Amino acid sequence: MIFEDVVKKAVEETSGGLAAIIMAKDGISLSQYLREDIGAMDLEALGIEFANLLTEIKKAAESMEAGEVKEVLLTTEKYLAIIRILNPEYFIALICSPNANLGKGRFLLRVKAPALLKEL
Amino acid sequence: MIFEDVVKKAVEETSGGLAAIIMAKDGISLSQYLREDIGAMDLEALGIEFANLLTEIKKAAESMEAGEVKEVLLTTEKYLAIIRILNPEYFIALICSPNANLGKGRFLLRVKAPALLKEL
C-alpha cells in the first residue's frame, strides 16, 4: 500500500525522522509509522493536535487572504514537525528530532504528495 | 535602533522578502518594515493573526509535551511566513513570497535573535 510505504520511507530516509502519520482533518488516522527504537510516542494524539492546529491555521489564512495552506513547519525544544496539507481532507505529518534533516524531510513529503493524492 | 535595523535587514537581505514585524503576543507591534514596492499589506493585521496562532500552537505544544515552541513556518499559496519566538512575550515574523529563499530568511532571524533578546 502506498500510504504505508510513504510514511515508513519518510521516517527511515530522513536523518532524525521519528514518526509519520497520514490523517484526516477529523482526527482519524489513515496510516502511521513509528520508528521502533524511540520508545513510547502517542502518535495518534500528536496527529489530533496537528489536525486541530491546521483548522486554526486555515481560519487565520482565510482572514489574511493568504490562499490555501500548503505546509506548516513547527520547531519545539523536543520535536521538528513537517506537516504537508494533501487536500482539504487529509494531511501528512513527519515528526523528527530537532536536529533532523529538515530539507530531506520536506523534499520527501513534497515529492510523494502527488502519488498519495491519486489514492485519496 | 536594533529593532528597526533587524526588520529592515531581514526583508532586504532575503530574496523574496516582503515585510517583517516584531510584535508582542498581545498584538502590539514593536517594530515593522514593509518593502515599498509591494503595495498595500496590512502588516499589523497579519501580525495579530500570527499572535493568535502562536497562542494556539503553544497550547498544542503543551498538550504534546513538546517543550517550548521556537519557530513556525507557514506556507500558503500567497505567502511564506517565518515566525521565530524570541521570548514568552515577543516574536519576529518575516513574510515572503512563496518562492523566497527560506534558508536565508530563517538564518537571518536566528542569528539576530540574541541581539534582539538583549533589548527586550
gemmi code that builds the backbone of each chain (N, CA, C; Angstrom):
import gemmi

chains = {
    "A": [
        ("MET", (0.844, -1.209, 0.000), (0.000, 0.000, 0.000), (0.873, 1.250, 0.000)),
        ("ILE", (0.500, 2.197, -0.840), (1.273, 3.433, -0.941), (1.323, 4.207, 0.380)),
        ("PHE", (0.207, 4.224, 1.112), (0.186, 5.028, 2.351), (1.222, 4.503, 3.347)),
        ("GLU", (1.223, 3.193, 3.561), (2.176, 2.564, 4.483), (3.615, 2.782, 4.021)),
        ("ASP", (3.767, 2.663, 2.710), (5.086, 2.816, 2.124), (5.624, 4.237, 2.328)),
        ("VAL", (4.784, 5.228, 2.112), (5.237, 6.624, 2.197), (5.571, 7.005, 3.636)),
        ("VAL", (4.728, 6.656, 4.600), (5.033, 7.045, 5.988), (6.322, 6.367, 6.458)),
        ("LYS", (6.496, 5.097, 6.086), (7.703, 4.392, 6.506), (8.956, 5.007, 5.886)),
        ("LYS", (8.902, 5.239, 4.577), (10.072, 5.790, 3.892), (10.408, 7.194, 4.374)),
        ("ALA", (9.372, 8.024, 4.631), (9.624, 9.400, 5.095), (10.425, 9.362, 6.399)),
        ("VAL", (10.070, 8.430, 7.284), (10.770, 8.319, 8.567), (12.173, 7.746, 8.368)),
        ("GLU", (12.254, 6.641, 7.642), (13.524, 5.926, 7.524), (14.559, 6.705, 6.715)),
        ("GLU", (14.097, 7.480, 5.736), (15.041, 8.155, 4.836), (15.364, 9.582, 5.262)),
        ("THR", (14.744, 10.037, 6.358), (15.072, 11.368, 6.877), (15.941, 11.187, 8.119)),
        ("SER", (17.146, 11.715, 8.065), (18.016, 11.642, 9.235), (17.333, 12.389, 10.375)),
        ("GLY", (17.101, 11.682, 11.499), (16.392, 12.290, 12.621), (14.887, 12.048, 12.597)),
        ("GLY", (14.391, 11.349, 11.573), (12.959, 11.042, 11.479), (12.527, 10.091, 12.586)),
        ("LEU", (11.400, 10.354, 13.213), (10.908, 9.527, 14.320), (9.587, 8.830, 13.984)),
        ("ALA", (8.679, 9.552, 13.380), (7.352, 9.007, 13.138), (6.667, 9.798, 12.041)),
        ("ALA", (5.701, 9.170, 11.380), (4.916, 9.881, 10.367), (3.492, 9.361, 10.383)),
        ("ILE", (2.581, 10.210, 10.009), (1.163, 9.845, 10.041), (0.429, 10.555, 8.904)),
        ("ILE", (-0.480, 9.807, 8.272), (-1.413, 10.430, 7.325), (-2.765, 10.426, 8.030)),
        ("MET", (-3.376, 11.581, 8.125), (-4.576, 11.696, 8.945), (-5.623, 12.579, 8.255)),
        ("ALA", (-6.882, 12.277, 8.523), (-7.959, 13.150, 8.048), (-8.130, 14.295, 9.035)),
        ("LYS", (-8.698, 15.384, 8.572), (-8.803, 16.573, 9.426), (-9.731, 16.342, 10.619)),
        ("ASP", (-10.531, 15.274, 10.552), (-11.381, 14.957, 11.707), (-10.634, 14.099, 12.739)),
        ("GLY", (-9.326, 13.882, 12.522), (-8.515, 13.202, 13.528), (-8.474, 11.685, 13.405)),
        ("ILE", (-8.953, 11.165, 12.276), (-8.885, 9.708, 12.064), (-7.639, 9.402, 11.232)),
        ("SER", (-6.794, 8.529, 11.781), (-5.540, 8.197, 11.115), (-5.762, 7.198, 9.986)),
        ("LEU", (-5.129, 7.473, 8.852), (-5.236, 6.585, 7.700), (-4.067, 5.609, 7.691)),
        ("SER", (-2.903, 6.101, 8.077), (-1.701, 5.278, 8.071), (-0.667, 5.931, 8.977)),
        ("GLN", (0.126, 5.124, 9.672), (1.151, 5.713, 10.535), (2.331, 4.765, 10.676)),
        ("TYR", (3.467, 5.365, 10.981), (4.680, 4.576, 11.167), (5.527, 5.236, 12.255)),
        ("LEU", (5.996, 4.404, 13.155), (6.767, 4.886, 14.295), (8.071, 4.084, 14.328)),
        ("ARG", (9.214, 4.765, 14.407), (10.474, 4.026, 14.477), (10.485, 3.194, 15.743)),
        ("GLU", (10.930, 1.959, 15.625), (10.785, 1.023, 16.736), (11.606, 1.397, 17.962)),
        ("ASP", (12.757, 2.048, 17.714), (13.710, 2.257, 18.803), (13.497, 3.550, 19.586)),
        ("ILE", (12.403, 4.235, 19.350), (12.284, 5.538, 20.018), (11.389, 5.491, 21.254)),
        ("GLY", (10.901, 4.315, 21.599), (10.088, 4.213, 22.805), (8.671, 4.703, 22.560)),
        ("ALA", (7.976, 5.034, 23.620), (6.555, 5.368, 23.524), (6.352, 6.752, 22.922)),
        ("MET", (5.449, 6.859, 21.986), (5.002, 8.160, 21.480), (3.546, 7.984, 21.071)),
        ("ASP", (2.683, 8.816, 21.593), (1.274, 8.699, 21.227), (1.059, 9.478, 19.935)),
        ("LEU", (1.382, 8.779, 18.842), (1.378, 9.410, 17.531), (-0.020, 9.882, 17.143)),
        ("GLU", (-1.010, 9.083, 17.484), (-2.401, 9.438, 17.163), (-2.783, 10.742, 17.875)),
        ("ALA", (-2.396, 10.876, 19.146), (-2.707, 12.105, 19.895), (-1.997, 13.310, 19.288)),
        ("LEU", (-0.739, 13.116, 18.876), (0.001, 14.188, 18.194), (-0.728, 14.603, 16.910)),
        ("GLY", (-1.145, 13.589, 16.145), (-1.851, 13.866, 14.884), (-3.120, 14.663, 15.116)),
        ("ILE", (-3.836, 14.316, 16.189), (-5.082, 15.039, 16.504), (-4.785, 16.493, 16.861)),
        ("GLU", (-3.695, 16.730, 17.598), (-3.296, 18.118, 17.891), (-2.996, 18.865, 16.586)),
        ("PHE", (-2.295, 18.184, 15.670), (-1.981, 18.822, 14.387), (-3.274, 19.134, 13.618)),
        ("ALA", (-4.211, 18.185, 13.624), (-5.473, 18.394, 12.903), (-6.190, 19.627, 13.458)),
        ("ASN", (-6.223, 19.762, 14.782), (-6.846, 20.947, 15.395), (-6.121, 22.222, 14.999)),
        ("LEU", (-4.776, 22.166, 15.067), (-3.976, 23.333, 14.701), (-4.220, 23.745, 13.259)),
        ("LEU", (-4.296, 22.754, 12.364), (-4.492, 23.070, 10.947), (-5.821, 23.785, 10.728)),
        ("THR", (-6.826, 23.407, 11.501), (-8.112, 24.095, 11.400), (-7.952, 25.570, 11.775)),
        ("GLU", (-7.204, 25.824, 12.853), (-6.959, 27.216, 13.281), (-6.130, 27.972, 12.238)),
        ("ILE", (-5.137, 27.280, 11.699), (-4.251, 27.922, 10.720), (-5.016, 28.264, 9.432)),
        ("LYS", (-5.910, 27.353, 9.023), (-6.735, 27.622, 7.841), (-7.602, 28.857, 8.051)),
        ("LYS", (-8.191, 28.953, 9.247), (-9.037, 30.120, 9.554), (-8.200, 31.392, 9.466)),
        ("ALA", (-6.981, 31.337, 10.055), (-6.105, 32.513, 10.040), (-5.739, 32.870, 8.603)),
        ("ALA", (-5.421, 31.863, 7.785), (-5.034, 32.116, 6.388), (-6.189, 32.751, 5.618)),
        ("GLU", (-7.411, 32.333, 5.948), (-8.576, 32.960, 5.307), (-8.680, 34.433, 5.696)),
        ("SER", (-8.517, 34.740, 6.993), (-8.577, 36.156, 7.417), (-7.480, 36.958, 6.752)),
        ("MET", (-6.330, 36.318, 6.530), (-5.201, 37.021, 5.913), (-5.324, 37.065, 4.397)),
        ("GLU", (-6.329, 36.422, 3.846), (-6.467, 36.289, 2.382), (-5.167, 35.763, 1.776)),
        ("ALA", (-4.624, 34.743, 2.417), (-3.326, 34.208, 2.021), (-3.453, 33.002, 1.096)),
        ("GLY", (-4.671, 32.616, 0.761), (-4.866, 31.440, -0.091), (-4.760, 30.156, 0.723)),
        ("GLU", (-4.750, 29.039, 0.006), (-4.706, 27.724, 0.648), (-3.412, 27.521, 1.434)),
        ("VAL", (-3.515, 26.860, 2.582), (-2.335, 26.489, 3.360), (-1.722, 25.239, 2.720)),
        ("LYS", (-0.409, 25.270, 2.506), (0.250, 24.131, 1.858), (1.116, 23.332, 2.823)),
        ("GLU", (1.821, 24.026, 3.701), (2.797, 23.351, 4.553), (2.972, 24.132, 5.849)),
        ("VAL", (3.150, 23.409, 6.948), (3.423, 24.036, 8.237), (4.632, 23.320, 8.840)),
        ("LEU", (5.609, 24.099, 9.283), (6.759, 23.524, 9.997), (6.752, 24.084, 11.398)),
        ("LEU", (6.961, 23.208, 12.333), (6.845, 23.598, 13.729), (8.073, 23.054, 14.459)),
        ("THR", (8.855, 23.967, 15.039), (10.034, 23.541, 15.796), (9.809, 23.833, 17.272)),
        ("THR", (9.947, 22.802, 18.093), (9.879, 22.975, 19.539), (11.184, 22.438, 20.128)),
        ("GLU", (11.305, 22.515, 21.451), (12.525, 22.010, 22.090), (12.733, 20.521, 21.781)),
        ("LYS", (11.639, 19.763, 21.673), (11.767, 18.313, 21.540), (11.542, 17.758, 20.137)),
        ("TYR", (10.787, 18.497, 19.327), (10.425, 17.973, 18.015), (10.556, 19.008, 16.909)),
        ("LEU", (10.703, 18.465, 15.704), (10.525, 19.252, 14.490), (9.421, 18.531, 13.730)),
        ("ALA", (8.333, 19.222, 13.457), (7.220, 18.596, 12.740), (7.048, 19.264, 11.384)),
        ("ILE", (6.971, 18.428, 10.340), (6.736, 18.917, 8.981), (5.352, 18.418, 8.584)),
        ("ILE", (4.451, 19.341, 8.361), (3.073, 18.957, 8.051), (2.746, 19.460, 6.655)),
        ("ARG", (2.376, 18.554, 5.776), (2.001, 18.948, 4.418), (0.525, 18.645, 4.214)),
        ("ILE", (-0.188, 19.675, 3.778), (-1.622, 19.508, 3.518), (-1.770, 18.853, 2.149)),
        ("LEU", (-2.466, 17.709, 2.100), (-2.583, 16.972, 0.847), (-3.796, 17.442, 0.040)),
        ("ASN", (-4.904, 17.562, 0.709), (-6.134, 18.085, 0.096), (-7.011, 18.595, 1.244)),
        ("PRO", (-8.202, 19.095, 0.971), (-8.964, 19.677, 2.098), (-9.283, 18.658, 3.202)),
        ("GLU", (-9.154, 17.376, 2.905), (-9.481, 16.363, 3.910), (-8.262, 15.785, 4.641)),
        ("TYR", (-7.148, 15.633, 3.941), (-6.024, 14.874, 4.504), (-4.722, 15.666, 4.588)),
        ("PHE", (-3.918, 15.300, 5.590), (-2.566, 15.841, 5.684), (-1.608, 14.718, 6.068)),
        ("ILE", (-0.323, 14.953, 5.796), (0.717, 14.027, 6.245), (1.673, 14.805, 7.144)),
        ("ALA", (2.043, 14.219, 8.269), (2.955, 14.865, 9.210), (4.142, 13.958, 9.461)),
        ("LEU", (5.326, 14.542, 9.404), (6.565, 13.828, 9.722), (7.147, 14.468, 10.976)),
        ("ILE", (7.330, 13.651, 12.006), (7.848, 14.158, 13.280), (9.297, 13.704, 13.421)),
        ("CYS", (10.165, 14.665, 13.694), (11.604, 14.389, 13.742), (12.188, 14.920, 15.047)),
        ("SER", (13.417, 14.573, 15.308), (14.162, 15.216, 16.385), (14.548, 16.625, 15.901)),
        ("PRO", (14.823, 17.551, 16.838), (15.028, 18.951, 16.426), (16.203, 19.160, 15.472)),
        ("ASN", (17.185, 18.281, 15.519), (18.363, 18.441, 14.650), (18.264, 17.593, 13.378)),
        ("ALA", (17.049, 17.256, 12.997), (16.844, 16.395, 11.828), (17.192, 17.124, 10.536)),
        ("ASN", (17.252, 16.375, 9.464), (17.497, 16.937, 8.139), (16.177, 17.467, 7.578)),
        ("LEU", (15.890, 18.722, 7.908), (14.627, 19.358, 7.518), (14.438, 19.348, 6.009)),
        ("GLY", (15.513, 19.654, 5.281), (15.417, 19.735, 3.828), (14.994, 18.407, 3.215)),
        ("LYS", (15.581, 17.329, 3.719), (15.238, 15.998, 3.183), (13.800, 15.635, 3.530)),
        ("GLY", (13.399, 15.904, 4.740), (12.030, 15.589, 5.161), (10.990, 16.324, 4.328)),
        ("ARG", (11.215, 17.621, 4.134), (10.287, 18.417, 3.317), (10.233, 17.879, 1.892)),
        ("PHE", (11.424, 17.572, 1.357), (11.515, 17.069, -0.005), (10.708, 15.776, -0.167)),
        ("LEU", (10.911, 14.850, 0.787), (10.230, 13.549, 0.690), (8.702, 13.724, 0.711)),
        ("LEU", (8.211, 14.576, 1.610), (6.750, 14.764, 1.665), (6.244, 15.429, 0.380)),
        ("ARG", (7.030, 16.372, -0.131), (6.584, 17.100, -1.324), (6.538, 16.186, -2.545)),
        ("VAL", (7.580, 15.363, -2.723), (7.606, 14.528, -3.946), (6.622, 13.362, -3.858)),
        ("LYS", (6.278, 12.964, -2.634), (5.335, 11.844, -2.502), (3.883, 12.301, -2.529)),
        ("ALA", (3.645, 13.599, -2.356), (2.275, 14.103, -2.258), (1.402, 13.737, -3.480)),
        ("PRO", (1.910, 13.912, -4.722), (1.056, 13.600, -5.876), (0.602, 12.135, -5.900)),
        ("ALA", (1.504, 11.211, -5.538), (1.140, 9.789, -5.541), (0.097, 9.513, -4.466)),
        ("LEU", (0.224, 10.162, -3.294), (-0.771, 9.984, -2.237), (-2.122, 10.533, -2.699)),
        ("LEU", (-2.075, 11.704, -3.313), (-3.311, 12.376, -3.737), (-4.117, 11.519, -4.695)),
        ("LYS", (-3.409, 10.779, -5.561), (-4.087, 9.913, -6.547), (-4.970, 8.877, -5.864)),
        ("GLU", (-4.546, 8.463, -4.642), (-5.243, 7.376, -3.934), (-6.272, 7.910, -2.928)),
        ("LEU", (-6.289, 9.217, -2.706), (-7.175, 9.771, -1.662), (-8.552, 10.140, -2.228)),
    ],
    "B": [
        ("MET", (18.303, 52.154, 15.955), (17.649, 51.156, 16.822), (17.769, 49.753, 16.244)),
        ("ILE", (18.111, 48.838, 17.120), (18.283, 47.459, 16.656), (17.002, 46.876, 16.073)),
        ("PHE", (15.841, 47.172, 16.669), (14.590, 46.568, 16.186), (14.326, 46.966, 14.727)),
        ("GLU", (14.426, 48.265, 14.460), (14.200, 48.784, 13.096), (15.225, 48.197, 12.128)),
        ("ASP", (16.448, 48.088, 12.612), (17.521, 47.582, 11.782), (17.282, 46.111, 11.405)),
        ("VAL", (16.878, 45.322, 12.364), (16.698, 43.889, 12.113), (15.528, 43.622, 11.173)),
        ("VAL", (14.392, 44.267, 11.385), (13.248, 44.009, 10.488), (13.587, 44.446, 9.056)),
        ("LYS", (14.267, 45.575, 8.934), (14.607, 46.057, 7.583), (15.586, 45.104, 6.898)),
        ("LYS", (16.637, 44.716, 7.618), (17.651, 43.838, 7.013), (17.082, 42.468, 6.673)),
        ("ALA", (16.213, 41.944, 7.544), (15.621, 40.626, 7.280), (14.884, 40.651, 5.940)),
        ("VAL", (14.140, 41.728, 5.690), (13.375, 41.846, 4.443), (14.319, 42.062, 3.252)),
        ("GLU", (15.228, 43.023, 3.394), (16.064, 43.418, 2.264), (17.072, 42.342, 1.878)),
        ("GLU", (17.514, 41.561, 2.856), (18.573, 40.589, 2.573), (18.051, 39.185, 2.283)),
        ("THR", (16.733, 39.023, 2.349), (16.145, 37.729, 1.977), (15.530, 37.879, 0.594)),
        ("SER", (16.016, 37.100, -0.348), (15.419, 37.141, -1.677), (13.953, 36.718, -1.562)),
        ("GLY", (13.036, 37.590, -1.989), (11.608, 37.300, -1.848), (10.996, 37.863, -0.572)),
        ("GLY", (11.804, 38.511, 0.242), (11.291, 39.112, 1.485), (10.349, 40.265, 1.197)),
        ("LEU", (9.216, 40.328, 1.886), (8.218, 41.378, 1.647), (8.062, 42.315, 2.844)),
        ("ALA", (7.999, 41.723, 4.041), (7.727, 42.523, 5.235), (8.186, 41.757, 6.462)),
        ("ALA", (8.445, 42.507, 7.538), (8.800, 41.858, 8.803), (8.248, 42.683, 9.950)),
        ("ILE", (7.964, 42.006, 11.037), (7.370, 42.673, 12.190), (7.859, 42.013, 13.483)),
        ("ILE", (8.150, 42.834, 14.476), (8.395, 42.325, 15.830), (7.179, 42.722, 16.644)),
        ("MET", (6.563, 41.756, 17.275), (5.275, 42.009, 17.925), (5.201, 41.297, 19.265)),
        ("ALA", (4.462, 41.891, 20.190), (4.178, 41.230, 21.461), (2.998, 40.280, 21.272)),
        ("LYS", (2.909, 39.310, 22.132), (1.856, 38.295, 21.951), (0.449, 38.874, 22.137)),
        ("ASP", (0.371, 40.072, 22.710), (-0.941, 40.715, 22.820), (-1.297, 41.512, 21.564)),
        ("GLY", (-0.467, 41.409, 20.521), (-0.808, 42.024, 19.242), (-0.342, 43.464, 19.089)),
        ("ILE", (0.513, 43.935, 19.995), (1.046, 45.297, 19.853), (2.398, 45.215, 19.145)),
        ("SER", (2.498, 45.929, 18.023), (3.732, 45.889, 17.225), (4.825, 46.754, 17.843)),
        ("LEU", (6.023, 46.212, 17.895), (7.168, 46.952, 18.425), (7.927, 47.623, 17.288)),
        ("SER", (8.000, 46.940, 16.154), (8.746, 47.462, 15.027), (8.305, 46.712, 13.774)),
        ("GLN", (8.233, 47.420, 12.652), (7.836, 46.745, 11.422), (8.479, 47.403, 10.217)),
        ("TYR", (8.592, 46.616, 9.158), (9.163, 47.137, 7.916), (8.473, 46.452, 6.744)),
        ("LEU", (8.093, 47.292, 5.775), (7.362, 46.791, 4.614), (8.096, 47.289, 3.378)),
        ("ARG", (8.408, 46.382, 2.470), (9.080, 46.830, 1.242), (8.175, 47.798, 0.501)),
        ("GLU", (8.754, 48.900, 0.017), (7.929, 49.980, -0.529), (7.186, 49.580, -1.799)),
        ("ASP", (7.797, 48.689, -2.576), (7.253, 48.416, -3.909), (6.204, 47.302, -3.948)),
        ("ILE", (5.746, 46.844, -2.801), (4.835, 45.692, -2.860), (3.371, 46.095, -2.701)),
        ("GLY", (3.102, 47.376, -2.593), (1.705, 47.834, -2.489), (1.162, 47.614, -1.102)),
        ("ALA", (-0.144, 47.570, -0.994), (-0.791, 47.536, 0.319), (-0.664, 46.172, 0.986)),
        ("MET", (-0.300, 46.155, 2.249), (-0.345, 44.934, 3.048), (-0.627, 45.369, 4.487)),
        ("ASP", (-1.669, 44.831, 5.079), (-1.976, 45.204, 6.459), (-1.122, 44.339, 7.390)),
        ("LEU", (0.115, 44.791, 7.553), (1.110, 44.013, 8.279), (0.695, 43.821, 9.741)),
        ("GLU", (0.116, 44.855, 10.319), (-0.313, 44.779, 11.718), (-1.395, 43.690, 11.868)),
        ("ALA", (-2.329, 43.645, 10.926), (-3.386, 42.630, 10.982), (-2.799, 41.226, 10.826)),
        ("LEU", (-1.816, 41.095, 9.922), (-1.137, 39.803, 9.754), (-0.471, 39.391, 11.069)),
        ("GLY", (0.231, 40.353, 11.684), (0.918, 40.076, 12.941), (-0.038, 39.612, 14.025)),
        ("ILE", (-1.204, 40.245, 14.065), (-2.203, 39.872, 15.083), (-2.692, 38.436, 14.840)),
        ("GLU", (-2.865, 38.080, 13.563), (-3.239, 36.695, 13.253), (-2.144, 35.731, 13.724)),
        ("PHE", (-0.889, 36.107, 13.493), (0.225, 35.259, 13.933), (0.229, 35.143, 15.463)),
        ("ALA", (-0.007, 36.261, 16.142), (-0.012, 36.245, 17.605), (-1.085, 35.269, 18.125)),
        ("ASN", (-2.263, 35.331, 17.504), (-3.341, 34.404, 17.905), (-2.946, 32.958, 17.638)),
        ("LEU", (-2.375, 32.746, 16.450), (-1.958, 31.385, 16.081), (-0.917, 30.841, 17.061)),
        ("LEU", (0.041, 31.703, 17.435), (1.098, 31.247, 18.334), (0.524, 30.823, 19.683)),
        ("THR", (-0.511, 31.517, 20.127), (-1.174, 31.121, 21.373), (-1.748, 29.704, 21.233)),
        ("GLU", (-2.390, 29.436, 20.092), (-2.958, 28.101, 19.854), (-1.845, 27.048, 19.751)),
        ("ILE", (-0.762, 27.412, 19.075), (0.344, 26.474, 18.867), (1.028, 26.154, 20.202)),
        ("LYS", (1.163, 27.165, 21.059), (1.744, 26.936, 22.380), (0.905, 25.961, 23.191)),
        ("LYS", (-0.418, 26.159, 23.127), (-1.328, 25.248, 23.845), (-1.156, 23.821, 23.326)),
        ("ALA", (-1.079, 23.695, 21.995), (-0.926, 22.363, 21.401), (0.397, 21.745, 21.837)),
        ("ALA", (1.474, 22.544, 21.834), (2.797, 22.035, 22.218), (2.786, 21.566, 23.676)),
        ("GLU", (2.035, 22.276, 24.510), (1.918, 21.844, 25.911), (1.203, 20.496, 26.007)),
        ("SER", (0.100, 20.352, 25.275), (-0.605, 19.052, 25.293), (0.291, 17.940, 24.785)),
        ("MET", (1.158, 18.280, 23.821), (2.043, 17.269, 23.235), (3.283, 17.040, 24.085)),
        ("GLU", (3.444, 17.831, 25.137), (4.667, 17.798, 25.952), (5.901, 17.927, 25.062)),
        ("ALA", (5.814, 18.885, 24.157), (6.872, 19.059, 23.167), (7.882, 20.127, 23.577)),
        ("GLY", (7.699, 20.731, 24.725), (8.601, 21.803, 25.163), (8.232, 23.133, 24.522)),
        ("GLU", (9.105, 24.120, 24.718), (8.851, 25.468, 24.192), (8.813, 25.478, 22.669)),
        ("VAL", (7.926, 26.282, 22.102), (7.889, 26.484, 20.655), (8.985, 27.478, 20.286)),
        ("LYS", (9.766, 27.125, 19.246), (10.862, 28.004, 18.845), (10.613, 28.709, 17.520)),
        ("GLU", (10.033, 27.987, 16.593), (9.888, 28.537, 15.251), (8.680, 27.912, 14.560)),
        ("VAL", (7.985, 28.725, 13.767), (6.864, 28.232, 12.972), (7.047, 28.727, 11.546)),
        ("LEU", (6.947, 27.820, 10.592), (6.987, 28.207, 9.179), (5.650, 27.857, 8.573)),
        ("LEU", (5.134, 28.783, 7.804), (3.794, 28.610, 7.268), (3.839, 28.944, 5.785)),
        ("THR", (3.500, 27.973, 4.943), (3.482, 28.231, 3.504), (2.050, 28.191, 3.006)),
        ("THR", (1.633, 29.267, 2.356), (0.315, 29.288, 1.725), (0.520, 29.597, 0.247)),
        ("GLU", (-0.579, 29.673, -0.501), (-0.459, 29.979, -1.929), (0.221, 31.323, -2.163)),
        ("LYS", (-0.018, 32.276, -1.253), (0.474, 33.653, -1.484), (1.694, 34.044, -0.662)),
        ("TYR", (1.896, 33.379, 0.463), (2.976, 33.802, 1.360), (3.766, 32.629, 1.926)),
        ("LEU", (4.985, 32.970, 2.310), (5.782, 32.099, 3.165), (6.099, 32.930, 4.404)),
        ("ALA", (5.672, 32.474, 5.561), (5.918, 33.226, 6.790), (6.858, 32.447, 7.689)),
        ("ILE", (7.896, 33.134, 8.162), (8.855, 32.533, 9.092), (8.666, 33.264, 10.420)),
        ("ILE", (8.250, 32.553, 11.435), (7.970, 33.182, 12.725), (8.908, 32.589, 13.764)),
        ("ARG", (9.710, 33.442, 14.392), (10.625, 32.962, 15.433), (10.184, 33.536, 16.770)),
        ("ILE", (10.005, 32.671, 17.736), (9.609, 33.112, 19.070), (10.866, 33.597, 19.795)),
        ("LEU", (10.836, 34.844, 20.257), (12.025, 35.432, 20.882), (12.055, 35.139, 22.373)),
        ("ASN", (10.933, 35.354, 23.013), (10.784, 35.036, 24.441), (9.284, 34.864, 24.698)),
        ("PRO", (8.860, 34.611, 25.920), (7.419, 34.365, 26.108), (6.537, 35.550, 25.701)),
        ("GLU", (7.120, 36.731, 25.555), (6.338, 37.924, 25.220), (6.384, 38.313, 23.743)),
        ("TYR", (7.533, 38.123, 23.108), (7.737, 38.684, 21.760), (8.089, 37.631, 20.705)),
        ("PHE", (7.675, 37.959, 19.473), (8.106, 37.139, 18.327), (8.463, 38.059, 17.170)),
        ("ILE", (9.225, 37.522, 16.237), (9.513, 38.239, 14.989), (9.008, 37.392, 13.832)),
        ("ALA", (8.339, 38.043, 12.878), (7.807, 37.330, 11.716), (8.333, 37.973, 10.453)),
        ("LEU", (8.801, 37.135, 9.544), (9.244, 37.592, 8.224), (8.292, 36.992, 7.192)),
        ("ILE", (7.669, 37.882, 6.422), (6.700, 37.440, 5.412), (7.338, 37.579, 4.043)),
        ("CYS", (7.303, 36.492, 3.286), (7.984, 36.454, 1.982), (7.016, 35.972, 0.913)),
        ("SER", (7.425, 36.098, -0.327), (6.695, 35.448, -1.408), (6.979, 33.941, -1.322)),
        ("PRO", (6.092, 33.094, -1.904), (6.223, 31.640, -1.694), (7.543, 31.054, -2.199)),
        ("ASN", (8.141, 31.692, -3.198), (9.386, 31.166, -3.763), (10.625, 31.830, -3.160)),
        ("ALA", (10.479, 32.404, -1.971), (11.584, 33.123, -1.324), (12.698, 32.173, -0.899)),
        ("ASN", (13.817, 32.763, -0.517), (14.946, 31.980, -0.007), (14.717, 31.682, 1.482)),
        ("LEU", (14.016, 30.578, 1.718), (13.635, 30.187, 3.078), (14.853, 30.050, 3.990)),
        ("GLY", (15.904, 29.426, 3.453), (17.100, 29.185, 4.268), (17.722, 30.489, 4.763)),
        ("LYS", (17.802, 31.466, 3.870), (18.396, 32.750, 4.231), (17.534, 33.473, 5.270)),
        ("GLY", (16.224, 33.460, 5.045), (15.309, 34.125, 5.980), (15.390, 33.532, 7.378)),
        ("ARG", (15.378, 32.212, 7.453), (15.482, 31.528, 8.756), (16.801, 31.879, 9.439)),
        ("PHE", (17.863, 31.816, 8.640), (19.196, 32.112, 9.162), (19.240, 33.519, 9.764)),
        ("LEU", (18.722, 34.515, 9.012), (18.774, 35.902, 9.478), (18.025, 36.070, 10.795)),
        ("LEU", (16.839, 35.470, 10.895), (16.068, 35.618, 12.147), (16.792, 34.927, 13.303)),
        ("ARG", (17.382, 33.776, 13.006), (18.060, 33.011, 14.057), (19.281, 33.755, 14.591)),
        ("VAL", (20.102, 34.272, 13.679), (21.340, 34.925, 14.143), (21.066, 36.280, 14.797)),
        ("LYS", (19.963, 36.911, 14.445), (19.653, 38.219, 15.027), (18.910, 38.091, 16.363)),
        ("ALA", (18.370, 36.900, 16.639), (17.550, 36.735, 17.846), (18.283, 37.116, 19.144)),
        ("PRO", (19.530, 36.679, 19.351), (20.201, 37.022, 20.610), (20.329, 38.535, 20.825)),
        ("ALA", (20.657, 39.279, 19.755), (20.790, 40.736, 19.874), (19.440, 41.378, 20.214)),
        ("LEU", (18.362, 40.857, 19.612), (17.030, 41.386, 19.928), (16.674, 41.093, 21.381)),
        ("LEU", (16.982, 39.870, 21.788), (16.639, 39.439, 23.154), (17.285, 40.319, 24.215)),
        ("LYS", (18.515, 40.767, 23.926), (19.218, 41.631, 24.883), (18.437, 42.911, 25.165)),
        ("GLU", (17.696, 43.389, 24.139), (16.998, 44.677, 24.261), (15.553, 44.520, 24.710)),
        ("LEU", (15.068, 43.284, 24.777), (13.636, 43.077, 25.090), (13.391, 42.967, 26.597)),
    ],
}
model = gemmi.Model(1)
for chain_id, residues in chains.items():
    chain = gemmi.Chain(chain_id)
    for i, (resn, *xyz) in enumerate(residues, 1):
        res = gemmi.Residue()
        res.name, res.seqid = resn, gemmi.SeqId(i, " ")
        for name, pos in zip(("N", "CA", "C"), xyz):
            atom = gemmi.Atom()
            atom.name, atom.element = name, gemmi.Element(name[0])
            atom.pos, atom.b_iso = gemmi.Position(*pos), 0.0
            res.add_atom(atom)
        chain.add_residue(res)
    model.add_chain(chain)
structure = gemmi.Structure()
structure.add_model(model)
structure.setup_entities()
